[in-house]
Amino acid sequence: MKSVLVEQPKRMAREKRLLDEFASAERGFTIGAWGGSTAGEITLSFSLKLPATTFDGTLVYPPFFPDVPCYIKPQKQGESWSGHQYLGTGVFCLERGPDNWHAAVTGLEMVRSLNKLLWSEALSRVVPAAGPVPSRHQLSLGQMVRSERKRFVVTPGLRTGIGVLPAKKAVPLKAVVNVDSAGEVMLVTHFGDADDLVATDVPDAKLLGGHVRGGWMVMLDTALKPNLTTADGLRSELGGRWPFDSEVVSSQLLLVIESGGAVRAFTVPPAADESECTELATVDFGQDDDVRVPVSYKALSAARVAIVGMGSLGSKIAVSLARAGARNFLLVDVDVLGPQNLVRNELDWRAVGFSKVDAVAARLKSVASGVCVFTTRASVAGQENPLLEASLSEELGQCDLVIDATANPAAFVVLAAVCRRARVAMAWGEVFAGGIGALMGRSRPCIDADPLSVRAHVAGVLGGMEPVPDAPANSYGLDTGDHVLVAGDAEVSSLAASLTMFAIDAVCSPTESQYPVAAYLLGYKKYWVFEQPFHTIPIDCSSAFIPEPEKEALTAEEEVDLEELISASKVPANVAGNTAG
């Protein structure tokens, strides 16, 4: 990497001149040696003399100075000069930093800021009434815990439960512990009465891949002492509310809810273990009531959504809908996830070898609490047991929306027929070969034409366009003669996002839709009919809408035959289980 001297020679010459002039005028500031580093930094060692001591520091100009800040740190690693230093590096938090930096700020200004800080802190020690030096630094939650390897998360569900806990009773809990190379995080999954634990908003440990830890939750009328590091110390603080009847036999999680609602979490080791107990860093999201899902999506929570095809498109749509608020799913697919599917599918290596529907169901439950998923391992319009196909059709007919993500014409015909008969909204989409673009369409009962009519209309429009230059080699590739252009995850993800919005609109805005037509061509490249990337071509399918004709009157002979069928199909009450005792 080039040095800042090479990139900013005039600026660095000015920096040196300003510091030299300041050293000549200020007896308390002494310049040491200039130097450099293999990373391209330019450094200056210096000393600041105060009445009682001298501080030796280093001013560092990074390679991208002045577009990024220069900074000051002690010459001696780990040395603490002030309460306004970043832990680990010792770098000072001064009046200028990454949050309010601009290129006109000089290294001299940083030195003056440090001098001001050190004198102010020295004064506050001599004259306590002066008070501590105020900090301009406001740490975010992430900054506060980034060095904490053991954390406990307070979720909104746990915070709600804490509000109804008995005041003087310890209650058992179960927690999931998620561990990775960065550390471990604990979340409470159940708590309350020992015989009837109540679930929180955290998914089951099996879905998260963590291990389960038991423990107790205790309410206090006061606050605990700080820096409790032993089980004996905790026991002394809790007194009669110490929850363990006998010696601790396994490592337990102990939550203490102080007066005011503050939560402190400890891991208490077994009695035979002489190691100290550990207080976890509390990460409290319990009061986070920011609305992150549009209010207009509310109807999704009550809708039952069927998604047929758990490949790259269907898996992404399912997860996106769950995040948007959908809670009732019917997932249909017969395939098993293979390693080759990972280039586009929402799933990962943990699901390889499992049925796609089961793996996506688990993914939905790990993403959103309260999700209910019914799965069917079946191939629509495939070589299946007709009874399975009939049962699946009944399930689909009870949904509010069916999404066809198979890109299979035979499956589309079956799904379209079921949706037309059951008056269920349907949406579908597919990525064009080579990822040049995509098609998405939908049919809403009594608003749009039935799915087959919409698809036929779209096919007619496409037939009137210029042909695609290259014939498709497969569902994802265009054969250009010497190689196949394959659609990537980005193109599939783009269609999944668009089709998800299209589907949400069908459920949540049936009368005031944001989409004026029933089908769209979505361009991802300048190719074929797409004049540029992201060129969208609406396809008006209103002319395909034909009101359903009135039912044809039955002949006398048909009336007789129908009566016989009705009579024969009646199920005795005791067989149906309606009146039998």
C-alpha positions as CSV (number, residue, x, y, z in Angstrom):
1,M,0.0,0.0,0.0
2,K,1.3,3.5,-0.9
3,S,2.3,5.8,2.0
4,V,0.3,8.9,2.7
5,L,3.5,10.8,1.8
6,V,3.2,9.6,-1.8
7,E,-0.5,10.3,-2.0
8,Q,-0.6,13.6,-0.1
9,P,2.9,15.1,-0.2
10,K,1.8,18.8,0.0
11,R,-0.6,18.0,2.9
12,M,2.0,16.1,4.9
13,A,4.6,18.9,4.4
14,R,2.0,21.3,5.9
15,E,1.3,18.8,8.8
16,K,5.0,18.7,9.7
17,R,5.3,22.5,9.5
18,L,2.3,23.1,11.8
19,L,3.6,20.7,14.4
20,D,7.2,22.1,14.3
21,E,5.8,25.7,14.8
22,F,3.6,24.5,17.7
23,A,6.6,22.8,19.3
24,S,8.7,26.0,19.0
25,A,5.9,28.0,20.6
26,E,4.7,25.6,23.3
27,R,7.3,24.5,25.8
28,G,5.1,21.6,27.1
29,F,5.1,19.9,23.7
30,T,8.2,18.2,22.4
31,I,8.6,16.5,19.0
32,G,10.4,13.1,18.9
33,A,11.1,11.1,15.8
34,W,9.1,10.7,12.6
35,G,8.7,7.2,11.3
36,G,6.7,4.9,9.2
37,S,5.2,1.4,9.1
38,T,4.9,-1.5,6.6
39,A,1.1,-0.7,6.4
40,G,1.9,2.7,4.9
41,E,1.3,4.8,8.0
42,I,3.4,7.9,9.0
43,T,4.0,8.3,12.7
44,L,5.3,11.0,15.0
45,S,6.4,10.4,18.6
46,F,5.9,13.3,21.0
47,S,5.7,14.3,24.6
48,L,3.2,16.4,26.5
49,K,4.5,17.8,29.8
50,L,2.0,18.5,32.7
51,P,3.0,19.7,36.2
52,A,3.2,16.3,37.7
53,T,4.0,14.0,34.8
54,T,4.9,13.7,31.1
55,F,2.8,11.8,28.6
56,D,4.6,10.1,25.7
57,G,2.4,9.5,22.7
58,T,2.3,8.7,19.1
59,L,0.4,10.6,16.4
60,V,-0.5,8.2,13.5
61,Y,-1.4,9.3,10.0
62,P,-3.1,6.3,8.2
63,P,-2.5,5.7,4.5
64,F,-5.9,7.3,3.6
65,F,-5.4,10.4,5.6
66,P,-7.0,13.1,5.4
67,D,-10.1,11.2,4.1
68,V,-9.9,9.1,7.3
69,P,-8.9,10.5,10.8
70,C,-5.4,10.6,12.2
71,Y,-5.3,9.4,15.8
72,I,-3.2,9.4,19.0
73,K,-2.2,6.5,21.2
74,P,0.3,6.0,24.0
75,Q,3.8,5.0,22.9
76,K,3.7,2.1,25.4
77,Q,1.3,-0.6,24.6
78,G,-1.5,-1.0,27.1
79,E,-0.7,2.2,28.9
80,S,-3.7,4.0,30.4
81,W,-3.6,7.8,30.5
82,S,-7.3,8.7,30.6
83,G,-10.9,7.5,30.9
84,H,-11.4,8.5,27.3
85,Q,-9.4,5.7,25.6
86,Y,-10.6,2.7,23.6
87,L,-10.0,-0.5,25.3
88,G,-7.4,-2.8,23.8
89,T,-5.8,-0.2,21.5
90,G,-5.4,2.7,23.9
91,V,-6.4,5.1,21.1
92,F,-7.9,8.3,22.6
93,C,-11.5,9.4,22.0
94,L,-10.9,13.1,21.3
95,E,-13.1,15.9,20.0
96,R,-12.7,14.7,16.4
97,G,-13.2,11.1,15.3
98,P,-14.8,9.0,12.5
99,D,-18.3,10.3,13.3
100,N,-17.5,14.1,12.9
101,W,-14.3,14.1,10.8
102,H,-13.6,16.2,7.8
103,A,-10.5,16.5,5.7
104,A,-9.5,20.0,6.9
105,V,-8.8,18.7,10.5
106,T,-5.0,18.5,11.2
107,G,-2.9,16.4,13.4
108,L,-2.0,19.6,15.3
109,E,-5.7,19.9,16.2
110,M,-5.7,16.4,17.6
111,V,-2.7,17.1,19.7
112,R,-4.3,20.2,21.1
113,S,-7.5,18.2,21.8
114,L,-5.4,15.6,23.8
115,N,-3.7,18.4,25.7
116,K,-7.0,19.9,26.6
117,L,-8.3,16.5,27.8
118,L,-5.3,15.7,29.9
119,W,-5.3,19.1,31.6
120,S,-9.0,18.9,32.3
121,E,-8.7,15.5,33.9
122,A,-5.8,16.6,36.0
123,L,-7.9,19.6,37.2
124,S,-10.8,17.3,38.1
125,R,-8.5,15.2,40.3
126,V,-7.2,18.3,42.1
127,V,-10.6,20.1,42.3
128,P,-13.3,17.4,42.7
129,A,-16.1,20.0,42.4
130,A,-15.1,20.6,38.8
131,G,-16.6,17.1,38.0
132,P,-15.4,14.6,35.5
133,V,-14.6,15.6,31.9
134,P,-17.8,15.0,29.8
135,S,-17.6,12.5,27.1
136,R,-19.0,13.2,23.6
137,H,-18.9,9.4,22.9
138,Q,-22.2,7.6,22.9
139,L,-21.7,3.9,22.5
140,S,-24.1,1.8,20.5
141,L,-25.3,-1.6,21.9
142,G,-23.0,-3.3,19.4
143,Q,-20.0,-1.3,20.6
144,M,-20.7,-2.0,24.2
145,V,-20.8,-5.7,23.9
146,R,-18.4,-6.4,21.0
147,S,-15.7,-7.6,23.3
148,E,-18.1,-9.7,25.4
149,R,-17.8,-13.4,24.5
150,K,-20.6,-14.5,26.9
151,R,-23.9,-12.8,26.4
152,F,-27.5,-13.2,27.6
153,V,-30.3,-11.9,25.4
154,V,-33.5,-10.4,26.8
155,T,-36.3,-10.9,24.2
156,P,-39.6,-9.1,24.1
157,G,-41.3,-12.4,25.0
158,L,-39.1,-12.8,28.1
159,R,-39.7,-9.2,29.1
160,T,-43.4,-9.7,28.9
161,G,-43.2,-12.8,31.0
162,I,-41.0,-11.1,33.6
163,G,-43.9,-8.6,34.1
164,V,-46.2,-11.3,35.4
165,L,-43.8,-13.4,37.5
166,P,-44.6,-14.0,41.2
167,A,-42.7,-11.4,43.3
168,K,-41.2,-13.8,45.9
169,K,-40.9,-17.1,44.1
170,A,-38.0,-18.5,42.1
171,V,-39.2,-20.2,38.9
172,P,-37.4,-22.7,36.7
173,L,-36.3,-21.9,33.1
174,K,-34.8,-23.6,30.1
175,A,-32.4,-21.7,27.8
176,V,-30.7,-22.5,24.5
177,V,-27.0,-21.8,24.2
178,N,-25.7,-20.9,20.8
179,V,-22.0,-21.2,20.4
180,D,-19.6,-20.2,17.7
181,S,-16.0,-19.0,17.3
182,A,-17.0,-15.5,18.6
183,G,-18.4,-16.8,21.9
184,E,-21.8,-17.9,23.2
185,V,-25.2,-16.5,23.5
186,M,-28.0,-17.7,25.8
187,L,-31.7,-17.2,25.2
188,V,-34.6,-18.3,27.4
189,T,-37.0,-20.6,25.6
190,H,-39.3,-21.6,28.5
191,F,-40.0,-20.5,32.1
192,G,-42.6,-20.6,34.8
193,D,-44.3,-23.4,36.7
194,A,-42.1,-26.5,36.8
195,D,-45.0,-28.7,35.6
196,D,-46.1,-26.3,32.9
197,L,-43.3,-24.2,31.4
198,V,-44.5,-21.3,29.2
199,A,-42.7,-20.9,25.8
200,T,-41.2,-17.5,25.0
201,D,-40.7,-16.1,21.5
202,V,-37.4,-18.0,21.1
203,P,-37.5,-21.1,18.8
204,D,-36.8,-24.5,20.1
205,A,-33.2,-25.4,20.7
206,K,-33.4,-28.1,18.1
207,L,-34.1,-25.5,15.4
208,L,-31.3,-23.3,16.5
209,G,-28.8,-26.0,16.7
210,G,-27.8,-25.1,20.3
211,H,-27.8,-27.1,23.5
212,V,-30.2,-26.7,26.4
213,R,-29.3,-25.4,29.8
214,G,-31.6,-25.4,32.8
215,G,-31.7,-22.7,35.5
216,W,-33.8,-20.4,37.6
217,M,-35.3,-16.9,37.5
218,V,-35.5,-14.9,40.7
219,M,-37.2,-11.6,41.4
220,L,-35.6,-9.1,43.8
221,D,-36.9,-6.0,45.5
222,T,-33.4,-4.3,45.4
223,A,-30.3,-4.3,43.2
224,L,-27.4,-6.7,43.4
225,K,-23.9,-5.6,44.3
226,P,-21.7,-5.1,41.3
227,N,-18.9,-7.5,40.3
228,L,-20.3,-10.7,41.9
229,T,-17.9,-13.5,40.8
230,T,-18.6,-16.4,43.2
231,A,-21.5,-18.6,43.9
232,D,-21.1,-17.9,47.6
233,G,-21.4,-14.2,46.9
234,L,-24.5,-14.7,44.9
235,R,-26.0,-16.9,47.6
236,S,-25.3,-14.3,50.2
237,E,-26.9,-11.6,48.1
238,L,-30.1,-13.6,47.4
239,G,-30.5,-15.0,50.9
240,G,-33.8,-16.9,51.2
241,R,-34.4,-16.5,47.5
242,W,-31.4,-18.7,46.5
243,P,-33.2,-21.2,44.3
244,F,-31.1,-24.3,44.7
245,D,-32.4,-26.7,47.3
246,S,-29.1,-28.5,47.6
247,E,-25.7,-28.2,46.1
248,V,-25.5,-27.3,42.4
249,V,-24.9,-30.5,40.5
250,S,-24.5,-29.0,37.0
251,S,-23.8,-25.7,35.5
252,Q,-27.0,-23.6,35.7
253,L,-28.2,-20.3,34.3
254,L,-29.4,-17.9,37.0
255,L,-31.4,-14.8,36.1
256,V,-31.9,-12.1,38.7
257,I,-34.5,-9.5,37.9
258,E,-33.7,-6.5,40.0
259,S,-36.1,-3.8,41.2
260,G,-36.8,-1.6,38.1
261,G,-36.6,-4.6,35.8
262,A,-32.9,-4.8,35.1
263,V,-31.8,-8.3,34.3
264,R,-28.5,-9.8,35.4
265,A,-27.5,-13.3,34.2
266,F,-25.0,-15.6,35.8
267,T,-23.7,-19.1,35.1
268,V,-23.4,-21.0,38.4
269,P,-20.9,-23.9,38.3
270,P,-21.4,-27.2,40.1
271,A,-20.5,-27.3,43.8
272,A,-17.5,-29.6,43.0
273,D,-16.2,-27.1,40.5
274,E,-14.0,-24.6,42.1
275,S,-14.2,-22.1,39.1
276,E,-15.8,-18.8,39.7
277,C,-19.3,-18.1,38.5
278,T,-19.6,-15.8,35.4
279,E,-21.8,-12.8,34.9
280,L,-23.0,-12.6,31.3
281,A,-23.3,-9.4,29.3
282,T,-27.0,-8.6,29.1
283,V,-28.2,-7.6,25.6
284,D,-31.7,-6.2,26.2
285,F,-34.1,-6.1,23.3
286,G,-37.1,-6.4,25.5
287,Q,-38.1,-2.8,25.1
288,D,-37.6,-2.7,21.3
289,D,-41.1,-1.9,20.0
290,D,-40.0,-0.4,16.7
291,V,-42.4,-1.3,13.9
292,R,-40.3,-3.1,11.2
293,V,-43.2,-4.6,9.2
294,P,-45.7,-2.4,7.3
295,V,-49.0,-2.1,9.1
296,S,-50.7,-3.0,5.8
297,Y,-49.2,-6.5,6.1
298,K,-51.4,-7.3,9.0
299,A,-53.8,-9.6,7.0
300,L,-50.8,-11.9,6.3
301,S,-50.9,-13.3,9.8
302,A,-54.4,-14.8,9.3
303,A,-53.8,-16.0,5.7
304,R,-52.9,-19.6,4.8
305,V,-50.3,-19.6,2.1
306,A,-49.3,-22.6,0.0
307,I,-46.0,-22.6,-1.8
308,V,-45.4,-25.4,-4.3
309,G,-41.8,-26.0,-5.1
310,M,-39.1,-25.5,-2.5
311,G,-36.2,-24.9,-4.9
312,S,-34.3,-21.7,-5.2
313,L,-37.4,-19.5,-5.8
314,G,-39.9,-21.1,-3.5
315,S,-37.5,-21.4,-0.5
316,K,-36.6,-17.7,-0.7
317,I,-40.3,-16.6,-1.1
318,A,-41.3,-18.8,1.9
319,V,-38.7,-17.2,4.2
320,S,-39.5,-13.6,3.0
321,L,-43.2,-14.1,3.6
322,A,-42.5,-15.4,7.1
323,R,-40.4,-12.3,7.8
324,A,-43.3,-10.2,6.4
325,G,-45.7,-11.7,8.9
326,A,-47.2,-14.8,7.3
327,R,-47.7,-17.5,9.9
328,N,-49.6,-20.3,8.3
329,F,-47.9,-22.3,5.5
330,L,-48.5,-25.3,3.3
331,L,-45.2,-26.4,1.7
332,V,-45.2,-28.9,-1.2
333,D,-42.1,-30.6,-2.7
334,V,-40.8,-34.1,-3.2
335,D,-37.1,-33.4,-3.7
336,V,-34.2,-33.8,-1.4
337,L,-31.7,-30.9,-1.0
338,G,-28.3,-31.7,-2.7
339,P,-25.0,-29.9,-2.5
340,Q,-25.4,-28.5,-6.0
341,N,-28.6,-26.7,-4.9
342,L,-26.7,-24.5,-2.5
343,V,-25.7,-22.0,-5.2
344,R,-29.3,-20.6,-5.2
345,N,-31.4,-22.2,-2.5
346,E,-32.2,-20.4,0.8
347,L,-31.0,-23.4,2.7
348,D,-27.4,-24.4,3.6
349,W,-25.2,-27.4,4.3
350,R,-27.1,-28.3,7.4
351,A,-30.1,-29.3,5.3
352,V,-28.2,-31.3,2.6
353,G,-29.7,-34.8,2.4
354,F,-33.0,-33.8,4.0
355,S,-36.4,-33.2,2.3
356,K,-36.6,-29.6,1.1
357,V,-40.0,-29.1,2.6
358,D,-38.9,-30.3,6.1
359,A,-35.7,-28.2,5.9
360,V,-37.6,-25.0,4.8
361,A,-40.2,-25.6,7.5
362,A,-37.5,-25.7,10.1
363,R,-36.0,-22.5,8.6
364,L,-39.3,-20.7,8.8
365,K,-39.7,-21.6,12.5
366,S,-36.2,-20.5,13.2
367,V,-36.9,-17.1,11.5
368,A,-40.3,-16.2,12.9
369,S,-42.0,-17.3,16.2
370,G,-45.5,-18.7,16.0
371,V,-45.1,-20.1,12.5
372,C,-47.4,-23.1,11.7
373,V,-46.2,-25.3,8.8
374,F,-48.0,-28.2,7.1
375,T,-45.7,-30.1,4.7
376,T,-46.4,-32.5,1.9
377,R,-43.6,-34.5,0.3
378,A,-45.3,-34.9,-3.1
379,S,-44.9,-34.0,-6.7
380,V,-47.8,-32.1,-8.2
381,A,-48.7,-33.6,-11.6
382,G,-46.0,-36.3,-11.0
383,Q,-46.3,-40.0,-10.8
384,E,-48.0,-40.1,-7.5
385,N,-50.8,-42.0,-5.7
386,P,-54.0,-40.4,-6.9
387,L,-55.3,-40.4,-3.3
388,L,-52.3,-38.2,-2.3
389,E,-53.1,-35.8,-5.2
390,A,-56.7,-35.6,-4.2
391,S,-55.9,-34.9,-0.6
392,L,-53.4,-32.3,-1.6
393,S,-55.9,-30.6,-3.8
394,E,-58.3,-30.4,-0.8
395,E,-55.6,-28.8,1.2
396,L,-54.7,-26.3,-1.5
397,G,-58.4,-25.4,-1.9
398,Q,-58.5,-24.3,1.8
399,C,-55.7,-21.8,1.3
400,D,-55.9,-18.0,0.7
401,L,-53.1,-18.0,-1.7
402,V,-51.2,-20.6,-3.8
403,I,-47.8,-19.8,-5.2
404,D,-46.4,-21.9,-8.0
405,A,-42.6,-21.9,-7.8
406,T,-42.1,-25.0,-9.9
407,A,-41.7,-23.6,-13.4
408,N,-43.4,-26.8,-14.4
409,P,-46.2,-26.4,-17.0
410,A,-47.9,-29.6,-15.9
411,A,-47.9,-28.6,-12.3
412,F,-49.2,-25.2,-13.2
413,V,-52.2,-26.7,-15.0
414,V,-53.2,-28.7,-11.9
415,L,-52.7,-25.8,-9.5
416,A,-54.6,-23.4,-11.8
417,A,-57.6,-25.8,-12.0
418,V,-57.7,-26.2,-8.2
419,C,-57.4,-22.4,-7.6
420,R,-60.2,-21.7,-10.2
421,R,-62.5,-24.2,-8.7
422,A,-61.8,-23.2,-5.1
423,R,-61.7,-19.5,-5.8
424,V,-58.2,-19.1,-4.4
425,A,-55.7,-16.5,-5.5
426,M,-52.7,-17.8,-7.3
427,A,-49.3,-16.3,-8.2
428,W,-46.4,-17.8,-10.1
429,G,-43.1,-16.9,-11.6
430,E,-40.0,-18.2,-13.3
431,V,-36.5,-17.0,-14.2
432,F,-35.7,-16.9,-17.9
433,A,-32.9,-19.0,-19.2
434,G,-29.5,-17.3,-18.7
435,G,-31.0,-14.9,-16.1
436,I,-31.8,-12.3,-18.7
437,G,-35.1,-11.6,-16.9
438,A,-38.1,-13.2,-15.4
439,L,-41.9,-13.5,-15.6
440,M,-44.4,-13.2,-12.8
441,G,-48.2,-13.4,-12.9
442,R,-51.2,-13.8,-10.7
443,S,-54.9,-14.4,-10.7
444,R,-57.3,-13.2,-8.0
445,P,-60.9,-14.5,-7.9
446,C,-63.5,-12.2,-9.4
447,I,-60.8,-9.6,-10.1
448,D,-58.4,-11.2,-12.7
449,A,-59.0,-13.8,-15.3
450,D,-58.5,-17.4,-14.1
451,P,-54.8,-18.6,-14.0
452,L,-55.0,-20.6,-17.2
453,S,-56.5,-17.6,-19.1
454,V,-53.9,-15.2,-17.7
455,R,-51.1,-17.6,-18.7
456,A,-52.6,-18.1,-22.2
457,H,-52.9,-14.3,-22.6
458,V,-49.2,-13.9,-21.6
459,A,-48.1,-16.6,-24.0
460,G,-49.9,-14.8,-26.8
461,V,-48.2,-11.5,-26.0
462,L,-44.8,-13.3,-25.8
463,G,-45.6,-15.0,-29.1
464,G,-46.0,-11.6,-30.7
465,M,-42.5,-10.4,-29.6
466,E,-39.3,-11.0,-31.3
467,P,-37.9,-14.5,-30.5
468,V,-35.2,-14.9,-27.9
469,P,-31.9,-14.9,-29.7
470,D,-30.7,-18.2,-28.2
471,A,-32.8,-21.3,-27.5
472,P,-32.9,-22.3,-23.8
473,A,-30.7,-25.2,-22.9
474,N,-32.4,-25.8,-19.6
475,S,-34.4,-23.9,-17.0
476,Y,-31.4,-21.8,-16.0
477,G,-29.1,-21.6,-19.0
478,L,-28.9,-20.2,-22.5
479,D,-26.8,-22.2,-25.0
480,T,-24.6,-19.8,-26.9
481,G,-22.8,-22.5,-28.8
482,D,-19.5,-22.5,-26.8
483,H,-20.9,-22.2,-23.3
484,V,-24.1,-22.0,-21.3
485,L,-25.1,-18.8,-19.6
486,V,-26.6,-19.7,-16.3
487,A,-28.9,-17.7,-14.0
488,G,-27.3,-16.9,-10.7
489,D,-28.6,-16.5,-7.2
490,A,-29.0,-12.7,-7.7
491,E,-31.5,-13.1,-10.5
492,V,-33.5,-15.7,-8.6
493,S,-33.4,-13.6,-5.5
494,S,-34.6,-10.6,-7.5
495,L,-37.6,-12.5,-8.8
496,A,-38.3,-13.9,-5.3
497,A,-38.4,-10.4,-3.9
498,S,-40.8,-9.1,-6.6
499,L,-43.0,-12.2,-6.5
500,T,-43.2,-11.9,-2.7
501,M,-44.4,-8.3,-2.9
502,F,-46.9,-9.4,-5.7
503,A,-48.2,-12.1,-3.4
504,I,-48.5,-9.9,-0.3
505,D,-50.4,-7.4,-2.3
506,A,-52.9,-10.1,-3.4
507,V,-53.6,-11.0,0.2
508,C,-53.4,-7.6,1.9
509,S,-54.7,-5.2,-0.8
510,P,-57.4,-7.1,-2.7
511,T,-59.4,-4.0,-3.7
512,E,-56.7,-1.3,-3.7
513,S,-53.8,-3.1,-5.4
514,Q,-50.5,-1.3,-6.1
515,Y,-50.1,-3.5,-9.2
516,P,-52.3,-2.4,-12.1
517,V,-51.9,-5.5,-14.3
518,A,-51.8,-9.3,-13.7
519,A,-48.4,-10.1,-15.2
520,Y,-45.0,-8.5,-15.6
521,L,-41.8,-9.2,-17.5
522,L,-38.8,-8.2,-15.4
523,G,-35.5,-7.5,-17.2
524,Y,-32.1,-8.1,-15.5
525,K,-29.9,-7.5,-18.5
526,K,-30.0,-5.5,-21.7
527,Y,-31.1,-8.4,-23.9
528,W,-34.0,-9.5,-26.0
529,V,-37.0,-7.1,-25.4
530,F,-35.3,-5.5,-22.4
531,E,-33.9,-2.1,-23.3
532,Q,-31.8,-1.9,-20.2
533,P,-31.3,-3.7,-16.8
534,F,-34.4,-3.5,-14.6
535,H,-36.6,-2.7,-17.5
536,T,-40.1,-3.8,-16.5
537,I,-42.8,-4.6,-19.1
538,P,-46.4,-4.8,-17.8
539,I,-48.8,-7.1,-19.5
540,D,-52.4,-6.1,-19.3
541,C,-54.5,-9.3,-19.0
542,S,-57.9,-7.6,-18.4
543,S,-59.2,-8.7,-21.8
544,A,-58.6,-12.3,-20.8
545,F,-61.2,-12.0,-18.0
546,I,-64.5,-13.7,-18.9
547,P,-67.3,-13.9,-16.3
548,E,-68.2,-17.4,-15.5
549,P,-71.3,-18.6,-17.4
550,E,-74.5,-19.5,-15.6
551,K,-74.8,-23.1,-14.8
552,E,-76.5,-25.1,-17.5
553,A,-79.9,-26.5,-16.6
554,L,-80.1,-30.2,-16.0
555,T,-82.3,-32.5,-18.1
556,A,-85.0,-34.6,-16.4
557,E,-82.8,-37.7,-16.8
558,E,-79.8,-35.9,-15.3
559,E,-82.0,-34.8,-12.4
560,V,-82.9,-38.4,-11.6
561,D,-79.3,-39.6,-11.9
562,L,-78.1,-36.7,-9.6
563,E,-80.7,-37.6,-7.0
564,E,-79.4,-41.1,-6.9
565,L,-75.9,-39.9,-6.5
566,I,-76.9,-37.5,-3.7
567,S,-78.8,-40.2,-1.9
568,A,-75.9,-42.7,-2.3
569,S,-73.3,-40.3,-1.1
570,K,-75.0,-39.4,2.2
571,V,-73.0,-40.5,5.2
572,P,-74.9,-42.0,8.2
573,A,-74.7,-39.8,11.3
574,N,-73.0,-42.4,13.4
575,V,-70.4,-43.0,10.7
576,A,-69.6,-39.3,10.5
577,G,-69.3,-39.2,14.3
578,N,-71.8,-36.4,14.6
579,T,-74.3,-38.0,17.0
580,A,-72.9,-41.3,18.0
581,G,-72.3,-41.7,21.7
